[in-house]
Amino acid sequence: MFLQHKPSGQLVEVLTPEGLYDPCRSKINGRFHSGEEMQDPEVFKKLELMFPSGESLPRCWLDAHYRESHQGTGAYVISS
């Protein structure tokens, strides 16, 4: 799976998809996907990643208490 790194705009290959889906983890292992050489693995904050289409990651991947957060308000803010 590939996501986009917000600060750099580069694609990141997700090496630990189970960490991506786990809302209790704030970071994942991945590597930048650029050039012809395979890049070294790095740790990325999930808050700095988004889908290549520009969509944010689902709230349930980022917040273990997403069902309890601001119920009924339609508003939600994630602090880093």
Summary of the structure (lengths in Angstrom):
residues: 80
radius of gyration: 13.6
end to end distance: 23.4
largest distance: 48.1
contacts: 180
relative contact order: 0.21
helix: 15%
strand: 26%
